[in-house]
Amino acid sequence: MGDVLMPLAIVGLILLAGSRNDRIVPFRRMNASASLHIPLILELLAVALRQGSSITRALDTVAQVVDVGLGTAVGKVTASLHQGVAWSESWALVCDDASYVGQACIVLRDTLEASWRLGTSPLPRIEAVISQLNGEQRTRVESQAARLSIRLLLPTALCFLPAFVLLGVIPCISAFAQGLFA
């Protein structure tokens, strides 16, 4: 899945960023029902950071292409960071709820915090979080597939078992009985 997300992220940011100056190519926002997944958002962020953007500039760029709720929340964070508000205080307002926006903001905050405070490259941490989230998603999908196969087995057995008994077992027993009593 990561192999598919990376080219998509690169193309998206190339279209978005255009050049390294502050000019941003206008891009239509996605609606809330078509919200991007958190690993894809992190991939977009990683592409922007690889191109030399600062953390706040990369967050601004990604905020313009994600759904309106998350984009607005990240935009508020970057605006407060530009005003000199501390990292944890900037994220405190948008990470409160348990919705998709709150969860995405918590992941972004936790992923980028060490880089913001210590000045280290955020790319290794972003890649580790993407790998972890993709692994969790894969595990979740596999467990749901296992549950689905069990749920499908019962109706299938209830349909095929009577047919097997009527078409297979009963004729064999009657043929055996005829041979035995004849």
C-alpha positions as a Markdown table, in Angstrom:
| # | Residue | x | y | z |
|---|---|---|---|---|
| 1 | Met | 0.0 | 0.0 | 0.0 |
| 2 | Gly | 2.9 | 2.3 | 0.7 |
| 3 | Asp | 4.2 | 1.8 | -2.8 |
| 4 | Val | 0.9 | 3.1 | -4.2 |
| 5 | Leu | 0.7 | 6.1 | -1.8 |
| 6 | Met | 4.2 | 7.5 | -2.5 |
| 7 | Pro | 3.7 | 8.3 | -6.2 |
| 8 | Leu | 0.3 | 9.8 | -5.4 |
| 9 | Ala | 1.8 | 12.0 | -2.7 |
| 10 | Ile | 4.6 | 13.2 | -5.0 |
| 11 | Val | 2.2 | 14.1 | -7.8 |
| 12 | Gly | -0.1 | 15.9 | -5.4 |
| 13 | Leu | 2.6 | 18.0 | -3.9 |
| 14 | Ile | 4.3 | 18.8 | -7.2 |
| 15 | Leu | 0.9 | 20.0 | -8.5 |
| 16 | Leu | 0.4 | 22.0 | -5.3 |
| 17 | Ala | 3.7 | 23.5 | -4.5 |
| 18 | Gly | 4.8 | 24.5 | -8.0 |
| 19 | Ser | 7.9 | 26.3 | -6.8 |
| 20 | Arg | 9.5 | 26.9 | -3.4 |
| 21 | Asn | 8.3 | 30.5 | -3.0 |
| 22 | Asp | 5.2 | 31.4 | -1.1 |
| 23 | Arg | 2.9 | 31.2 | -4.2 |
| 24 | Ile | 0.4 | 28.3 | -3.8 |
| 25 | Val | -1.4 | 26.9 | -6.8 |
| 26 | Pro | -5.1 | 27.0 | -6.1 |
| 27 | Phe | -6.5 | 23.5 | -5.5 |
| 28 | Arg | -10.1 | 22.4 | -4.8 |
| 29 | Arg | -10.6 | 21.1 | -1.3 |
| 30 | Met | -12.0 | 17.7 | -0.8 |
| 31 | Asn | -15.3 | 17.3 | 1.1 |
| 32 | Ala | -15.4 | 15.7 | 4.5 |
| 33 | Ser | -16.8 | 12.4 | 3.2 |
| 34 | Ala | -13.7 | 12.0 | 1.0 |
| 35 | Ser | -11.2 | 12.7 | 3.7 |
| 36 | Leu | -7.7 | 11.4 | 3.2 |
| 37 | His | -6.3 | 8.7 | 5.4 |
| 38 | Ile | -3.7 | 9.7 | 7.9 |
| 39 | Pro | -0.8 | 7.7 | 6.3 |
| 40 | Leu | -1.5 | 9.6 | 3.0 |
| 41 | Ile | -1.5 | 12.9 | 4.8 |
| 42 | Leu | 1.9 | 12.0 | 6.4 |
| 43 | Glu | 3.2 | 10.9 | 2.9 |
| 44 | Leu | 2.2 | 14.4 | 1.6 |
| 45 | Leu | 3.9 | 16.0 | 4.5 |
| 46 | Ala | 7.1 | 14.0 | 3.9 |
| 47 | Val | 7.2 | 15.0 | 0.3 |
| 48 | Ala | 6.9 | 18.6 | 1.2 |
| 49 | Leu | 9.6 | 18.3 | 3.8 |
| 50 | Arg | 11.9 | 16.5 | 1.3 |
| 51 | Gln | 11.6 | 19.4 | -1.0 |
| 52 | Gly | 13.0 | 21.7 | 1.6 |
| 53 | Ser | 9.9 | 23.2 | 3.2 |
| 54 | Ser | 9.8 | 24.1 | 6.9 |
| 55 | Ile | 7.4 | 22.2 | 9.1 |
| 56 | Thr | 4.9 | 25.0 | 9.2 |
| 57 | Arg | 5.1 | 25.5 | 5.4 |
| 58 | Ala | 4.6 | 21.8 | 4.8 |
| 59 | Leu | 1.7 | 21.7 | 7.2 |
| 60 | Asp | 0.2 | 24.8 | 5.4 |
| 61 | Thr | 0.6 | 23.1 | 2.0 |
| 62 | Val | -1.0 | 19.8 | 3.2 |
| 63 | Ala | -3.8 | 21.7 | 5.0 |
| 64 | Gln | -4.9 | 23.1 | 1.6 |
| 65 | Val | -5.6 | 19.7 | 0.0 |
| 66 | Val | -7.1 | 17.7 | 2.9 |
| 67 | Asp | -10.8 | 18.0 | 3.9 |
| 68 | Val | -12.1 | 21.2 | 5.2 |
| 69 | Gly | -12.3 | 20.2 | 8.9 |
| 70 | Leu | -8.7 | 19.0 | 9.1 |
| 71 | Gly | -7.4 | 21.7 | 6.8 |
| 72 | Thr | -8.9 | 24.4 | 9.0 |
| 73 | Ala | -7.6 | 22.8 | 12.2 |
| 74 | Val | -4.1 | 22.5 | 10.8 |
| 75 | Gly | -4.3 | 26.0 | 9.4 |
| 76 | Lys | -5.1 | 27.3 | 12.9 |
| 77 | Val | -2.1 | 25.5 | 14.3 |
| 78 | Thr | 0.3 | 26.9 | 11.8 |
| 79 | Ala | -1.1 | 30.4 | 12.2 |
| 80 | Ser | -0.5 | 30.2 | 16.0 |
| 81 | Leu | 3.0 | 28.7 | 15.5 |
| 82 | His | 3.8 | 31.7 | 13.2 |
| 83 | Gln | 2.6 | 34.0 | 15.9 |
| 84 | Gly | 5.1 | 32.4 | 18.4 |
| 85 | Val | 2.7 | 30.3 | 20.4 |
| 86 | Ala | 4.3 | 27.2 | 21.9 |
| 87 | Trp | 4.0 | 23.9 | 20.1 |
| 88 | Ser | 1.8 | 22.1 | 22.7 |
| 89 | Glu | -0.5 | 25.2 | 23.1 |
| 90 | Ser | -0.9 | 25.5 | 19.4 |
| 91 | Trp | -2.1 | 21.9 | 19.0 |
| 92 | Ala | -4.2 | 21.8 | 22.3 |
| 93 | Leu | -7.2 | 23.4 | 20.8 |
| 94 | Val | -7.6 | 21.1 | 17.8 |
| 95 | Cys | -6.6 | 17.8 | 19.4 |
| 96 | Asp | -9.4 | 17.7 | 22.0 |
| 97 | Asp | -12.1 | 15.8 | 20.2 |
| 98 | Ala | -12.3 | 12.1 | 19.4 |
| 99 | Ser | -13.3 | 12.7 | 15.8 |
| 100 | Tyr | -11.2 | 12.0 | 12.7 |
| 101 | Val | -9.9 | 15.5 | 12.8 |
| 102 | Gly | -8.8 | 15.2 | 16.5 |
| 103 | Gln | -7.1 | 11.8 | 15.8 |
| 104 | Ala | -5.3 | 13.1 | 12.7 |
| 105 | Cys | -4.1 | 16.2 | 14.6 |
| 106 | Ile | -2.8 | 14.0 | 17.5 |
| 107 | Val | -0.8 | 11.9 | 15.1 |
| 108 | Leu | 0.6 | 15.0 | 13.3 |
| 109 | Arg | 1.5 | 16.6 | 16.6 |
| 110 | Asp | 3.2 | 13.6 | 18.1 |
| 111 | Thr | 5.0 | 12.8 | 14.9 |
| 112 | Leu | 6.5 | 16.3 | 14.4 |
| 113 | Glu | 7.0 | 17.3 | 18.0 |
| 114 | Ala | 10.6 | 16.0 | 18.4 |
| 115 | Ser | 11.6 | 17.7 | 15.2 |
| 116 | Trp | 10.1 | 21.0 | 16.2 |
| 117 | Arg | 11.7 | 21.0 | 19.6 |
| 118 | Leu | 15.1 | 19.5 | 18.8 |
| 119 | Gly | 15.5 | 20.5 | 15.2 |
| 120 | Thr | 16.1 | 17.0 | 13.9 |
| 121 | Ser | 14.8 | 15.7 | 10.6 |
| 122 | Pro | 11.1 | 14.6 | 10.8 |
| 123 | Leu | 11.4 | 12.2 | 7.9 |
| 124 | Pro | 12.5 | 9.1 | 9.8 |
| 125 | Arg | 9.8 | 9.6 | 12.4 |
| 126 | Ile | 7.2 | 10.2 | 9.7 |
| 127 | Glu | 8.2 | 7.0 | 7.8 |
| 128 | Ala | 8.1 | 5.0 | 11.1 |
| 129 | Val | 4.6 | 6.3 | 11.9 |
| 130 | Ile | 3.4 | 5.5 | 8.3 |
| 131 | Ser | 4.7 | 2.0 | 8.6 |
| 132 | Gln | 3.1 | 1.5 | 12.0 |
| 133 | Leu | -0.3 | 2.9 | 10.8 |
| 134 | Asn | -0.2 | 0.7 | 7.7 |
| 135 | Gly | 0.7 | -2.3 | 9.8 |
| 136 | Glu | -2.2 | -1.6 | 12.1 |
| 137 | Gln | -4.6 | -1.1 | 9.2 |
| 138 | Arg | -3.4 | -4.4 | 7.6 |
| 139 | Thr | -3.9 | -6.3 | 10.9 |
| 140 | Arg | -7.4 | -4.8 | 11.2 |
| 141 | Val | -8.3 | -5.7 | 7.7 |
| 142 | Glu | -7.0 | -9.3 | 8.1 |
| 143 | Ser | -9.0 | -9.8 | 11.4 |
| 144 | Gln | -12.2 | -8.4 | 9.8 |
| 145 | Ala | -11.6 | -10.8 | 6.8 |
| 146 | Ala | -11.2 | -13.7 | 9.2 |
| 147 | Arg | -14.5 | -12.7 | 11.0 |
| 148 | Leu | -16.2 | -12.4 | 7.7 |
| 149 | Ser | -15.2 | -15.9 | 6.6 |
| 150 | Ile | -16.6 | -17.3 | 9.8 |
| 151 | Arg | -19.8 | -15.4 | 9.3 |
| 152 | Leu | -20.1 | -16.7 | 5.8 |
| 153 | Leu | -19.4 | -20.3 | 6.8 |
| 154 | Leu | -22.6 | -20.7 | 8.9 |
| 155 | Pro | -25.1 | -19.8 | 6.2 |
| 156 | Thr | -23.2 | -21.8 | 3.6 |
| 157 | Ala | -23.1 | -24.9 | 5.9 |
| 158 | Leu | -26.8 | -24.5 | 6.6 |
| 159 | Cys | -27.6 | -24.5 | 2.9 |
| 160 | Phe | -25.2 | -27.2 | 1.7 |
| 161 | Leu | -25.5 | -29.6 | 4.6 |
| 162 | Pro | -29.2 | -30.5 | 3.9 |
| 163 | Ala | -28.6 | -30.7 | 0.2 |
| 164 | Phe | -25.6 | -33.0 | 0.8 |
| 165 | Val | -27.7 | -35.2 | 3.1 |
| 166 | Leu | -30.6 | -35.3 | 0.7 |
| 167 | Leu | -28.6 | -35.9 | -2.5 |
| 168 | Gly | -25.6 | -37.8 | -1.2 |
| 169 | Val | -26.2 | -39.6 | 2.1 |
| 170 | Ile | -29.8 | -40.7 | 1.8 |
| 171 | Pro | -29.4 | -42.3 | -1.7 |
| 172 | Cys | -26.3 | -44.2 | -0.4 |
| 173 | Ile | -28.1 | -45.4 | 2.6 |
| 174 | Ser | -31.1 | -46.5 | 0.5 |
| 175 | Ala | -28.9 | -48.3 | -2.0 |
| 176 | Phe | -27.1 | -50.0 | 0.8 |
| 177 | Ala | -30.4 | -51.0 | 2.4 |
| 178 | Gln | -31.8 | -52.3 | -0.9 |
| 179 | Gly | -28.7 | -54.4 | -1.3 |
| 180 | Leu | -28.8 | -55.6 | 2.2 |
| 181 | Phe | -32.5 | -56.7 | 2.1 |
| 182 | Ala | -32.7 | -57.9 | -1.4 |
